[in-house]
Amino acid sequence: MSSSPSLASMTGFARDRGAHDGVEFAWEIRSVNGRGLDLRLRLPAGFDALEPALREAAARMLRRGSVTATLSLSRTPEATRPVLDEAALDSALALIERIRLRLRTTAAVAPEAVLALPGVLRAPAAEEDEERTAALHAALLASFGRALEALVAARRAEGARLGVMLAAILDEIASLTERAAADAAAQPEMIRARLLDTLRSLLAEAPALPEERLAQEVAVLASRADVREEIERLRAHLAAARGLLAEGVAIGRRLDFLAQEFAREANTLCAKSASTTLTATGLALKAAIEQFREQVQNVE
């Protein structure tokens, strides 16, 4: 059975890079399984204003998962290149000329010495106005959106692999369920023998035991060993689980509930087993169900 292409895992990683107005930036988003959608944002100082829009964007594209989004910023080489302060240079040259006149010298001054004077070269001004800030924020949000799209694609790719695995485990559970039904079919003869032994024991201890009491004992032993209801419930759960896999979208919680129901029926089946063969099948069934439950934890 193939899984739906819409099935998504909660595990994934994505990255997006960009640059705007002298600022280089990179988003990294990591996602692992979680009970709901838990978004942790790691933003540089001064970018907290982005958080509401980032959370809104994530909520539109993700339903569940523990998600960590990290934004890294750096200025481009052009933006960090020193700037010549013309006014400071003019002042420095004028001062040098005055010193020459006072000292009555014509000695040349090395250009690098002039550039080394305080204020002649300065770091580029970080001109920040509302329009430029808004444009940078828009670029960061667009990049975050692309990173989210890449994360969704990664989670769906992982979901496709996960769906194939879950379908295979369901096939194994189905096979073991039918084996358990066949094993249980051999139980009546064993039960009959046990009932006869029990009746002989009861009659030996109390020859005058009423027939009603004997009938009650027989009914109790028979009901304790009847696993037909458990088999039918397992079959129904299998049909429901396969239906959910075909549906694909946001099925993790419902699959987790079904895994618990599978486990409950398998436990009861083992408890009612009257043969080592059925017990062995029941234990194998429990192991397959536990494997199914573990994998379901990753489904969105």
Backbone as a ProteinNet text record, in pm:
[ID]
protein_1_A
[PRIMARY]
MSSSPSLASMTGFARDRGAHDGVEFAWEIRSVNGRGLDLRLRLPAGFDALEPALREAAARMLRRGSVTATLSLSRTPEATRPVLDEAALDSALALIERIRLRLRTTAAVAPEAVLALPGVLRAPAAEEDEERTAALHAALLASFGRALEALVAARRAEGARLGVMLAAILDEIASLTERAAADAAAQPEMIRARLLDTLRSLLAEAPALPEERLAQEVAVLASRADVREEIERLRAHLAAARGLLAEGVAIGRRLDFLAQEFAREANTLCAKSASTTLTATGLALKAAIEQFREQVQNVE
[TERTIARY]
84.2	0	87.7	64.6	144.6	82.4	166.8	118.6	77.9	-1.5	-43.6	73.2	87	196	180.3	60.5	38.4	88	121.7	169.6	298.7	304.7	423.6	480.9	612.3	683.2	697	728.2	756.4	906.5	986.7	1131.5	1177.2	1258.5	1307.9	1405.7	1473.6	1569.7	1565.9	1579.2	1582.3	1665.8	1721.3	1803	1772.8	1775.3	1762.7	1854.7	1922.7	2015.2	1971.1	2014.5	1983.5	2067.3	2049.6	2120	2030.4	2040.7	1960.7	2027.9	2052.7	2100.3	2222.1	2320.2	2443.2	2437.6	2328.5	2314.2	2297.2	2383.4	2367.8	2298.2	2206	2131.5	2110.2	2084.8	2059.1	1960.3	1860.5	1766	1799.2	1794.6	1801.6	1683	1607.8	1489.6	1504.4	1494.5	1499.6	1367.3	1322.2	1193.8	1205.9	1151.9	1142.5	999.8	969.2	831.9	794.5	666.5	613.1	462.8	406.2	262.1	179.4	227	159.4	262.5	229.5	326.2	394	522.8	602.4	716.4	703.1	802.5	893.2	1023.4	1124.3	1202.6	1202.6	1271	1397.8	1508.3	1635.5	1673.6	1645.9	1664.4	1773.6	1849.1	1946.6	1876.5	1949.1	1893.1	1840.6	1723.1	1665.3	1569.6	1549.7	1460.3	1337.1	1306.6	1191.4	1059.9	1057.4	934.4	889.3	980.9	945.9	864.2	870.8	818.3	671.7	577.9	437.5	417.7	482.1	466.7	529.9	642.1	707.1	618.2	558.3	471.3	346.8	294.1	177	210.6	326	368	387.8	450.4	473.9	342.3	247.5	118.8	39.2	60.4	-11.4	39.2	165.8	226.4	253.7	257	288	176.6	148.7	45.2	103.1	205.9	266.9	418.2	484.6	629.9	694.9	810.5	892.9	992.9	973.8	1046.5	1135.9	1262	1356.3	1403.2	1380.2	1421.3	1527.7	1642.3	1754	1789	1798.8	1836.2	1977.7	2065.5	2202.9	2218	2283.4	2302.5	2449.2	2492.5	2626.8	2623.1	2708.6	2714.5	2807.4	2774.1	2855.7	2988.6	3092.1	3221.6	3208.2	3121.7	3103.3	3048.2	2961.8	2898.4	2992	3099.8	3193.7	3320.7	3330.7	3450.7	3457.7	3575.1	3586.6	3549.9	3496.5	3453.5	3543.4	3585.4	3667.4	3579.1	3612.2	3537.7	3605.1	3545.6	3607.2	3630.1	3535.8	3550.8	3666.1	3674.1	3783.7	3918.4	3920.9	4045.3	4087.9	3993.2	4025.3	4080.9	4020.6	4067.9	4208.9	4234.3	4366.9	4472.2	4440.9	4537.3	4565.1	4461.1	4479.4	4567.8	4546.7	4628.3	4774	4794.7	4931.5	5000.2	4926.8	4984.7	5021.7	4939.2	4971.1	5098.6	5109.7	5229.1	5352.1	5343.2	5456.1	5500.6	5400.8	5432.8	5500	5448.6	5508.1	5650.1	5669.1	5801.5	5892.2	5833.3	5909.8	5979.3	5896.7	5947.8	5861.6	5922.2	5847.4	5843.4	5873.5	5875.6	5738	5744	5618.8	5561	5431.4	5361	5307.1	5338.1	5292.7	5139.7	5076.9	4930.2	4874.2	4944.8	4893.2	4894.1	4987.6	4989.4	4868.1	4830.5	4710.5	4585.6	4579.2	4461.9	4451.9	4565.7	4565.3	4518.2	4504.6	4458.3	4313.5	4279.4	4142.9	4037.4	3938.1	3823.7	3833.2	3955.5	3968.5	3901.3	3926.5	3854.2	3758.9	3637.6	3538.9	3458.9	3397.1	3308.9	3187.9	3132.4	3015.8	2899.6	2829.7	2715.7	2603.7	2551.4	2437.7	2310.4	2285.1	2168.9	2042.7	1966.9	1844.5	1726.6	1637.4	1512.4	1399.8	1280.3	1165.6	1152.3	1176.3	1160.2	1263.6	1388.9	1493.9	1473.9	1433.8	1408	1294.3	1186.3	1072.1	1111.9	1198.3	1242.4	1326.5	1414.2	1494.9	1406.6	1309.7	1217.5	1139.8	1097.3	1024.5	1112.3	1239.8	1332.4	1352.5	1362.4	1380.9	1256.9	1139.1	1015.3	1000.8	1037.8	1030.5	1125	1244.3	1341.3	1289.9	1228.1	1170.7	1061.8	981.3	877.9	937.1	1047	1112.1	1169.2	1225.4	1279.2	1167	1051.8	937.4	892.2	888	848	945.3	1074.5	1174.5	1158.7	1124.3	1102.5	982	874.5	754.6	788.1	864.9	904	987.9	1080	1164.2	1080	984.2	898.7	807.9	764.5	681.2	764	887.5	974.8	999	1025.5	1042.6	911.5	799.5	668.1	638.5	682.9	662.1	734.5	859.6	934.2	868.8	823.7	758.1	628.4	554.4	428.6	450	555	586.7	618.1	693.4	729	605.7	518.3	397.1	305.8	295	212.5	267.3	400	461.4	435.6	443.2	416.8	270.9	180.5	38.5	15.4	87.3	76.7	122.6	229.2	277.6	175.9	116.1	13.3	-105.2	-144.7	-256.4	-224.6	-102.3	-62.1	-63.7	-11.9	-9.7	-150.4	-237.7	-376.7	-445.2	-422.5	-483.3	-419.2	-290.2	-226.4	-284.6	-309.7	-371	-510.6	-586.1	-720.4	-712	-612.1	-594.7	-551.5	-460.4	-417.3	-533	-617.1	-730.7	-833.1	-838.2	-934.3	-903.9	-778.6	-739.3	-763.2	-808.2	-823.8	-944	-1055.9	-1172.2	-1140.3	-1059	-1027.1	-947.9	-853.3	-776.8	-867.3	-955.4	-1047.8	-1137.2	-1184.4	-1272.2	-1200.5	-1074.5	-997.4	-980.2	-951.2	-934.2	-1064.8	-1174.3	-1304.4	-1334.7	-1303.5	-1329.2	-1246.6	-1118.5	-1033.8	-1089.9	-1136.2	-1192.2	-1317.9	-1402.4	-1526.7	-1497.2	-1402.2	-1368.1	-1319.5	-1237.3	-1186.9	-1300.2	-1393.9	-1506.7	-1595.4	-1620.6	-1706.7	-1641.1	-1509.5	-1438.5	-1443.6	-1436.2	-1437	-1578.4	-1673	-1811.6	-1906	-1927.9	-2012.1	-2152.7	-2198.3	-2336.5	-2345.6	-2242.5	-2241.2	-2355.1	-2436.9	-2552	-2509.1	-2596.2	-2565.6	-2551.4	-2625.7	-2616	-2475.3	-2418.2	-2282.2	-2183.4	-2203	-2116.9	-2127.4	-2249.1	-2270.6	-2201.5	-2206.3	-2140.3	-1988.9	-1930.8	-1787.8	-1748.1	-1828.2	-1802.1	-1808.3	-1911.1	-1928.4	-1812.5	-1767.4	-1657.8	-1529.2	-1496.2	-1374.7	-1381.8	-1498.1	-1512.6	-1497.8	-1559.5	-1553.7	-1412.1	-1339.5	-1203.4	-1110.2	-1141.9	-1054.6	-1102.2	-1217.6	-1272.5	-1208.4	-1131.1	-1061.2	-1120.6	-1239.8	-1297.9	-1322.4	-1366.5	-1389.5	-1259.1	-1152.6	-1023.4	-973.9	-993	-951.8	-1030.1	-1160.5	-1243.1	-1207.6	-1177.9	-1139.4	-1004.9	-912.6	-784.5	-804.2	-890.6	-918.9	-980	-1071.4	-1133.7	-1030.4	-939.3	-835	-741.3	-712.7	-628.8	-693.6	-822.7	-893.5	-891.4	-909.8	-909.1	-770.7	-665.9	-529.4	-494.8	-532.7	-504.4	-583.1	-704.3	-782.3	-715.9	-659.5	-590.7	-465.6	-389.4	-270.9	-309.2	-422.4	-467.9	-510.9	-566.7	-607.6	-485.9	-390.7	-259.6	-241.8	-335.5	-313.5	-345.5	-247.9	-267	-332.7	-271.1	-331.1	-253.6	-149.6	-62.1	-133.8	-216.9	-286	-380.1	-452.7	-546.6	-474.8	-360.6	-282.1	-228.4	-190.5	-140.6	-250.5	-372.6	-485.4	-508.6	-502.9	-521.6	-411.7	-290.2	-180	-209.6	-268	-304.9	-414.7	-510.9	-617.8	-563.8	-471.2	-404.1	-340.9	-267.1	-195.4	-292.3	-404.4	-503	-557.2	-590.7	-645.2	-540.3	-415.7	-309.2	-282.2	-286.6	-266.8	-377.3	-500.6	-613.5	-603.7	-564.4	-549.6	-447.1	-333.6	-230.3	-282.4	-359.3	-412	-511	-582.7	-683.1	-625.3	-501.1	-443	-443.4	-481.1	-482.1	-377.2	-289.3	-186.6	-58.3	53	182.2	194	129.5	134.4	67.9	-52.7	-123.4	-49.8	9.4	85.3	204.4	275.9	389.8	346	234.2	182.4	141.3	79.8	38.7	156.9	265.4	384.7	447.2	449.8	500.7	411.3	281.5	186.3	212.2	237.8	266.6	394.7	494.9	620.8	599.2	520.1	492.7	411.9	317.6	236.2	321.5	416.5	505.1	592.3	637	714.7	629.4	505.2	411.1	391.7	372.6	350.8	471.4	591.5	712.4	722.8	693.1	702.1	592.6	476	363.5	395.6	484.5	519.2	579.9	629.9	691.6	594.7	471.6	375	307.2	301.5	236.6	86.6
-119.8	0	124.8	220.4	343	449.5	538.4	644.1	764.6	853	974.4	1070.9	1142.8	1240.2	1356.4	1371.8	1481.1	1449.2	1324.4	1287.1	1361.5	1424.4	1503.1	1455.9	1451.5	1426.1	1558.7	1551.7	1673.7	1702.4	1618.1	1634.9	1695.5	1800.7	1861.7	1974.4	2017.8	2128.8	2207.3	2340.1	2424.1	2547.9	2603.7	2724.7	2814.5	2945.8	3040.9	3159.5	3207.9	3320	3434.7	3554	3670	3788.6	3898.2	4022.7	4138.7	4247.2	4366.3	4488.4	4587.1	4717.3	4705.9	4626.8	4614.8	4517.1	4442.6	4345.2	4206	4112.4	3971.9	3899.7	3808.7	3739.2	3593.7	3513	3369.5	3321.2	3246.6	3179.3	3030.5	2972.2	2827.1	2784.2	2687.2	2638	2487.5	2446.7	2304.7	2265.4	2144.3	2097.5	1953.5	1928	1791.6	1771	1649.2	1620.8	1692.4	1725	1793.4	1773	1799.8	1776.8	1877.6	2001.9	2105.1	2180.6	2302.8	2386.2	2476.9	2453.9	2532.3	2597.5	2728.5	2800.9	2882.1	2852.8	2929.4	3013.3	3145.5	3238.2	3290.6	3282.9	3337.6	3450.3	3574.7	3692.1	3782.3	3850.2	3947	4060.3	4126.2	4239.1	4345.1	4398.8	4503.7	4454.3	4322.2	4267.5	4198.8	4229.5	4167.9	4205.8	4319.2	4362.7	4264.7	4178.9	4080.3	3963.8	3940.7	3817	3790	3886.1	3853.9	3804	3869.7	3828	3691.7	3664.2	3533.6	3422.9	3446.9	3344.7	3321.3	3427.2	3413.1	3331.1	3358.5	3283.7	3135.8	3105.7	2965.7	2893.2	2962.3	2898.8	2867.1	2945.5	2918.1	2792.3	2756.1	2647.3	2521.8	2533.3	2419.3	2398	2271.3	2240	2193	2110.9	2056.6	2053.4	2043.3	2031.1	2132.8	2095.3	2188	2249.3	2378	2443.3	2554	2554.1	2658.7	2730.9	2863.9	2946	3045.4	3044.2	3130.3	3223.9	3355.6	3456	3506.1	3497.7	3549.3	3667.2	3774.1	3895.1	3934.9	3992.2	4051.7	4156.5	4257.1	4361	4316.2	4352.9	4315.1	4391.1	4341.2	4412.1	4557.2	4583.3	4720.3	4808.4	4748.3	4826.9	4855.1	4777.1	4797.2	4871	4907.4	4975	5116.3	5157.9	5292	5401.8	5509.9	5623.7	5744.1	5813.7	5932.6	6050.7	6111.6	6228.7	6352.6	6407.9	6519.9	6639.6	6668	6784.4	6764.1	6641	6612.2	6616.8	6571.2	6575	6719.7	6804.9	6946.4	7011.5	6981.2	7038.5	6991	6859.8	6804	6866.2	6882	6940.7	7087.2	7157.6	7297.8	7307.8	7218.2	7218.7	7185.8	7088.8	7052.5	7173.1	7247.6	7364.7	7471.9	7489.7	7587.8	7547.7	7419.1	7370	7392.8	7368.9	7392.6	7539.8	7629	7771.1	7809.8	7755.3	7788.9	7736	7615.6	7553.1	7596.1	7667.6	7711.6	7593.3	7493.5	7373.1	7341.1	7273.5	7225.1	7071.7	7008.4	6861.4	6805.5	6702.8	6639.9	6550.6	6539.6	6452.2	6332.2	6210.5	6088.2	6080.1	6045.9	6037	5940.9	5825	5729.1	5788.2	5883.2	5948.8	6038.6	6102.9	6188.5	6103.4	5988.8	5901.6	5843	5832.5	5774.8	5873.9	6000.2	6100.1	6072.6	6091.6	6062.3	6138.2	6065.5	6126.5	6135.3	6121	6132	6013.2	5894.1	5774.4	5731.2	5701.2	5658.8	5540.5	5471.5	5361.3	5418.2	5342.6	5394	5417.1	5523.1	5554.5	5454.8	5407.2	5315.3	5397.7	5440.4	5526.6	5442.9	5470.2	5394.4	5490.5	5468.7	5542.1	5441.2	5485.2	5392.6	5319.3	5388.6	5326	5216	5241.8	5141.8	5024.6	5053.8	4945.7	4857.2	4919.2	4842.1	4755.3	4809.3	4731.8	4611.9	4631.4	4520	4415.4	4459.2	4365	4285.1	4351.2	4280.9	4174.5	4208.5	4110.5	3992.3	4019.7	3912.2	3822.3	3882.4	3803.5	3718.4	3774.7	3696.5	3577.5	3600	3490.8	3385	3429.4	3334.1	3250.1	3313.5	3239.1	3132.3	3166.5	3066.4	2951.7	2986	2881.8	2791.1	2850	2769	2674.7	2724.1	2638.4	2521.8	2550.6	2443.3	2344.8	2395.6	2306.5	2216	2273.3	2193.4	2085	2119.7	2020.5	1909.8	1948	1847.7	1757.1	1815.1	1735.1	1642.1	1686.1	1598.8	1485	1515.8	1409.9	1304.8	1349.8	1256.5	1184.7	1256.7	1195.6	1084.4	1102	996.6	869.4	884.9	766.6	706.3	792.6	746.4	673.3	723.7	659.4	518.5	500.2	365.7	272	322.4	241.2	204.3	302.6	276.7	176.8	190	95.3	-45.8	-60.3	-192.8	-250.8	-165.8	-213.9	-255.2	-178.8	-217	-351.1	-374.7	-505.2	-617.2	-590	-689.9	-712.8	-603.6	-616.5	-695.6	-670.1	-743.2	-892.2	-923.7	-1063.7	-1133.1	-1064.9	-1122.9	-1135.8	-1041.7	-1050.6	-1174.6	-1199.3	-1318	-1445.9	-1440.7	-1557.4	-1581.7	-1472.8	-1486.1	-1545.8	-1504.2	-1561	-1710.8	-1751.2	-1894.5	-1970.1	-1909.8	-1973.9	-1987.9	-1883.8	-1886.8	-1992.2	-2024	-2125	-2261.8	-2283.6	-2412	-2416.8	-2304.8	-2299.8	-2377.8	-2390	-2458.6	-2598	-2674.7	-2808.7	-2802.8	-2711	-2695.1	-2650.2	-2558.1	-2508.2	-2621.1	-2704	-2815.7	-2909.3	-2938.8	-3028.1	-2965.9	-2836.6	-2769.3	-2765.9	-2744.7	-2743.9	-2879.5	-2985.3	-3120.1	-3143.7	-3100.9	-3114.9	-3035	-2912.8	-2829.1	-2892	-2945.1	-3009	-3130.9	-3212.6	-3329.5	-3286.1	-3177.1	-3128.4	-3079.1	-3005.7	-2952.8	-3065.4	-3163.6	-3274.9	-3360.3	-3373.9	-3450.7	-3381	-3249.2	-3175	-3157.9	-3143.3	-3121.8	-3196.6	-3325.7	-3407.2	-3352.6	-3280.2	-3231.2	-3089.8	-3043.5	-2907.8	-2891.5	-2785.1	-2765.2	-2749.7	-2793.1	-2781.6	-2636.4	-2545.9	-2404.7	-2353	-2395.6	-2352.7	-2406.2	-2531.2	-2589.6	-2510.9	-2473.2	-2398.3	-2262.5	-2200.7	-2071.1	-2083.4	-2187.6	-2208.8	-2229.3	-2307	-2331.8	-2201.2	-2117.9	-1991.8	-1896.4	-1890.6	-1800.8	-1840.1	-1969.2	-2015.1	-1993.4	-2013.9	-1996.4	-1850	-1759.3	-1617.4	-1561.9	-1613.2	-1565.1	-1600.9	-1705.6	-1750.6	-1707.3	-1639.1	-1599.7	-1467.6	-1472.3	-1352.4	-1299.6	-1344.7	-1302.1	-1151.1	-1093.8	-949.2	-872.2	-917.4	-851.4	-858.2	-973.2	-989.1	-893.5	-885.7	-797.2	-650.8	-613.3	-474.7	-442.4	-536.8	-515.2	-494.6	-574	-558.4	-421	-377	-245.7	-133.2	-146.8	-45.5	-41.3	-157.7	-163	-87.5	-109.5	-39.5	111.7	151.8	295.1	355.8	285.2	336.8	350.4	252.3	261.1	375	396.7	508.9	642.4	653.9	777.1	798.5	691.9	705.3	752.2	705.4	749	895.4	937.1	1077.3	1169.2	1132.1	1196.4	1323.3	1416.7	1549.9	1554.9	1599.5	1623.7	1505.2	1387.9	1266.1	1212.2	1282.1	1228.9	1196.7	1289.3	1267.2	1147.2	1135.8	1024.5	890.8	891.5	768.2	728.6	826.8	798.1	735.3	786.4	727.5	583.2	558.6	421.6	329.1	378.9	296.8	252.3	341.2	304.6	197.9	211.6	112.1	-23.7	-21.7	-145.5	-214.6	-139.1	-195.1	-253.9	-185.7	-235.3	-372.5	-387.1	-514.7	-625	-591.3	-692.3	-738.6	-648.5	-685.7	-780.1	-747.6	-833.3	-969.8	-972.5	-1099.7	-1188.6	-1129.9	-1208.3	-1258.4	-1174.6	-1213.4	-1329.1	-1335.1	-1440.1	-1567	-1560.9	-1673.9	-1801	-1909.4	-2039.4	-2132.8	-2077.3	-2161.6	-2081.5	-2153.6	-2086.5	-2029.7	-2093.4	-2045	-1908.9	-1895.3	-1768	-1661.7	-1701.6	-1606.3	-1551.8	-1640.5	-1597.5	-1500.6	-1530.9	-1442.1	-1307.8	-1314.3	-1191.6	-1103.1	-1164.7	-1087.5	-1022.8	-1097.9	-1041.1	-925.8	-940.6	-835.6	-710.1	-729.1	-615.3	-543	-619.6	-558.6	-475.6	-527.5	-454.1	-328	-337.9	-221.7	-114.7	-154.9	-58.3	11.7	-62.1	-1.4	100.4	64	154.5	281.2	264.6	378.8	473	417.4	499.8	583.7	522.6	596.6	701.4	671.6	765.1	896.6	892.4	1013.4	1120.3	1079.8	1176.6	1233	1182.3	1227	1356.1	1453	1580.3	1560.2
0	0	0	-87.6	-92.2	-4.7	46.2	133	50.5	111.7	44.1	33.2	-80.8	-91.4	4.8	64.7	158.7	298.7	325.4	458.3	487.5	603.8	639	770.7	775.6	900	974.4	1102.6	1177.5	1182.5	1119	1118.5	986.5	995	872.1	900.6	795.9	805.8	675	685.9	566.6	593.6	484.6	494.9	375.8	398.9	289.2	317.4	211.5	225.2	136.1	172	89.9	131.6	59	90.4	51.9	129.7	99.4	159.8	75.4	121.9	213.2	169.9	246.5	362.4	374.5	483.4	423.7	460.9	423.7	537.2	503.5	608.6	569.7	670.5	648.3	752.9	707	796.3	801.5	919.3	935.6	1020.1	970.2	1041.9	1063	1187.6	1223.2	1287.5	1256.9	1308.6	1356.8	1475.5	1527.7	1578.1	1621.1	1660	1790.2	1800.8	1918.9	1925.9	2041.5	2059.5	1980.3	1973.4	1896.3	1815.7	1773.8	1702.5	1804.2	1823.6	1918.2	1839.9	1814	1733.7	1825	1817.7	1891.8	1792.4	1814.5	1724.6	1790.3	1718	1763.8	1669.2	1713.9	1630.1	1687.9	1601.4	1651.9	1727	1812	1886.1	1789.2	1820.5	1737.9	1632	1622.7	1520.1	1580	1704.8	1769.8	1702.8	1633.8	1567.5	1459.8	1413.2	1310.1	1365.5	1495.2	1553.5	1521.2	1536.7	1505.1	1362.1	1265.6	1125.8	1101.6	1167.7	1153.1	1208.3	1322	1382.7	1297.1	1242.5	1155.9	1031.7	972	852.8	884.1	998.5	1036.6	1061.3	1127.1	1158	1032.4	926.7	800.7	732.4	753.8	677.6	759	891.8	976.4	1077.4	1108.1	1206.5	1338.6	1330.2	1451.4	1436	1550.6	1549.3	1640.3	1692.5	1769.7	1672.5	1640.8	1532.4	1588.9	1547.8	1587	1461	1458.1	1344	1390.7	1323.1	1361.5	1246.8	1277.2	1178.4	1208.4	1107.2	1119.5	1025.2	1073.9	994.5	991.2	879.3	870.5	760.6	774.1	671.2	558.8	436	319.8	323.8	253.6	252.1	208.2	109.8	63.2	173.9	257.2	361.9	478	489.8	601.8	558.3	428.9	378.7	437.5	488.1	548.6	449.2	502.4	420.9	452.2	346.6	365.2	404	519.3	564.7	506.2	402.1	330.2	420.9	506.5	595.1	691.9	747.2	840	768.6	641.2	563.7	537.8	500.6	475.6	602	715.3	841.8	873.4	848.7	877.4	787.2	658.4	564.4	599.6	638.8	678	801.8	894.7	1016.3	984.1	892.7	851.9	787.3	703.6	637.9	738.9	838.9	943	1017.8	1043.9	1114.9	1030.3	898	807.4	814.5	811.1	814	944.7	1052.9	1182.9	1192.4	1140.5	1148.4	1034.1	937.4	820.9	752.8	722.3	656.7	536.5	442.2	324.6	319.2	433.8	437.2	399.3	314.7	269.8	380.1	378.4	474.5	396.3	445.4	376.2	379.4	266.5	263	369.2	391.2	489.7	629.7	654.1	785	800.7	691.2	695.2	719	649	663.4	803.6	870.3	1004.4	1110.2	1072	1168.4	1208.7	1336.5	1383.4	1303.9	1261.1	1194.6	1044.5	988.2	842.9	774.3	825.3	779.6	889.7	853	952.7	898.4	990.2	950	878.3	782.1	710.1	804.8	784.4	871.4	848.3	957.3	947.7	938.8	818.1	798.3	809.8	910.3	933.6	934.1	842.9	844.6	830	847.3	847.7	715.4	606	474.7	453.1	487.1	468.8	563.8	686.7	782.8	735.5	686.6	636.7	518.4	430	313.6	356.9	456.3	507.1	572.4	652.3	716.3	612	505.5	399	334.3	312.6	254.5	348.4	477.7	576.1	582.7	577.4	581.4	455.1	340.1	215.6	222.3	275.6	288.7	385.8	494.4	591.3	524.8	440.4	368.2	277.8	209.6	124.5	207.8	323.8	411.5	461.8	492.1	535.2	424.6	301.9	189.5	173.3	189.4	180.4	295.3	412.8	527.8	504	453.3	423.6	322	219.4	118.7	181.9	271.1	337.7	426.6	496.7	585.5	505.1	387.8	304.8	245.2	207.3	155.4	262.4	384.1	494.9	524.3	509.7	531.5	432.7	307.8	207.7	248.1	295.1	341.1	464.8	553.2	675.6	643.9	544.8	506.3	454.3	376.2	325	441.2	538.4	654.2	737.2	758.9	837.2	766.3	634.5	558.9	571	568.4	582	721.4	822.8	959	973.7	913.4	917.7	849.1	739.8	673.7	768	841.8	937.5	1049	1098.7	1203.5	1150.8	1025.6	965.2	954.8	912	900.1	1036.3	1137.1	1272.1	1329.4	1295.4	1341.6	1285.4	1156.8	1096.3	1150.3	1179.8	1241.7	1380.6	1453.5	1586.2	1575.1	1471.8	1452.1	1424.7	1344.5	1316.3	1441.4	1519.8	1644	1741.7	1745.9	1839.1	1799.8	1670.5	1625.2	1684.3	1721.9	1779.6	1930	1986	2131.5	2186.5	2112.5	2171.2	2225.5	2150.2	2197	2327.1	2334.5	2459.4	2573.1	2539.8	2642.9	2692.3	2596.4	2634.3	2730.4	2699.9	2787.6	2925.6	2928.6	3057.7	3136	3062.3	3129.1	3192.3	3118.2	3173	3298.5	3294.2	3413.2	3529.8	3496.7	3603.3	3661.3	3573.9	3620.6	3707.3	3665.9	3747.7	3885	3884.2	4012.9	4100.3	4040.4	4116.8	4170.1	4086.1	4126.7	4234.8	4223.3	4325.9	4460.8	4458.9	4585.2	4639.3	4547.3	4592.6	4499.3	4526.7	4438.3	4422.2	4522.6	4518.3	4461.3	4391.2	4337	4237.4	4252.1	4162.6	4017.5	3928	3785.4	3741.3	3806.6	3772.5	3798.4	3908.5	3941.1	3837.5	3795.8	3694.4	3562.6	3527.9	3404.5	3411.6	3528.4	3547	3527.7	3585.9	3572.2	3426.2	3356.1	3214	3134.8	3162.4	3090	3116.1	3240.6	3276.4	3203.3	3205.1	3138.7	2987.9	2930.4	2785.9	2746	2823.8	2790.6	2805.8	2904.1	2926.3	2810.4	2738.6	2630.3	2492.1	2482.4	2353.6	2308.7	2200.7	2154	2023	1988.8	1862.1	1857.8	1968.7	1971	1950	2014.9	2000.1	1855	1792.1	1652.4	1562.7	1584.2	1501	1523.3	1647.6	1674.6	1608.1	1612.9	1546.3	1396	1336.9	1193.9	1165.1	1252.8	1234.8	1248.8	1345.4	1364.3	1243.8	1187.2	1067.1	951.5	932.2	824.4	848.5	974.1	1006.8	983	1024.5	1007.7	859.4	780.2	636.2	572.5	621.1	570.8	601.6	721.4	759	673.7	649.7	563.9	423.9	374	242	246.5	360.1	377	383.1	465.6	464.3	544.2	540	596.5	745.6	824.2	968.9	1039.1	1026.6	1082.3	1202.2	1244.5	1348.5	1478.8	1526.3	1653.9	1645.6	1532.9	1518.1	1504.8	1437.3	1428.4	1565.5	1644.2	1778.9	1864.6	1851.6	1925.3	1881.1	1751	1700.7	1750.9	1760.4	1812.3	1954.8	2034.4	2171.1	2171.2	2079.1	2070.1	2023.8	1928.8	1886.9	2007.5	2086.1	2200.9	2302.5	2323.9	2421.1	2378.8	2251.2	2203.2	2207.1	2172.3	2175.5	2318.2	2413.3	2553.7	2600.9	2565.5	2605.1	2540	2412.2	2341.5	2412.2	2451.9	2521.7	2655.9	2723.6	2853.9	2842.5	2731.3	2711.9	2647.8	2606.3	2534.2	2619.1	2552.2	2620.3	2560.1	2473.8	2412.3	2396.3	2397.8	2378.7	2237.7	2141.3	2003	1990.5	2047.6	2042.2	2123.4	2234.1	2315.4	2236.8	2165.4	2085.5	1975.3	1911.5	1807.9	1868.2	1985.3	2052.6	2089.4	2134.2	2169.2	2045.2	1933.3	1807.4	1761.6	1783.9	1749.5	1832.8	1960.5	2048.8	2005.3	1964	1918.9	1792.2	1698.1	1574.9	1604.1	1696.3	1732.9	1799.8	1883.1	1947.5	1842.9	1744.1	1635.7	1560.1	1535.7	1469.3	1552.8	1683.1	1772	1772.1	1773.1	1773.7	1646.3	1532.6	1405.8	1392.2	1448.3	1440.8	1511.5	1612	1685.7	1594.8	1478.4	1386.1	1282.5	1281.6	1180.2	1223.7	1130.6	1163.3	1187.5
[MASK]
++++++++++++++++++++++++++++++++++++++++++++++++++++++++++++++++++++++++++++++++++++++++++++++++++++++++++++++++++++++++++++++++++++++++++++++++++++++++++++++++++++++++++++++++++++++++++++++++++++++++++++++++++++++++++++++++++++++++++++++++++++++++++++++++++++++++++++++++++++++++++++++++++++++++++++

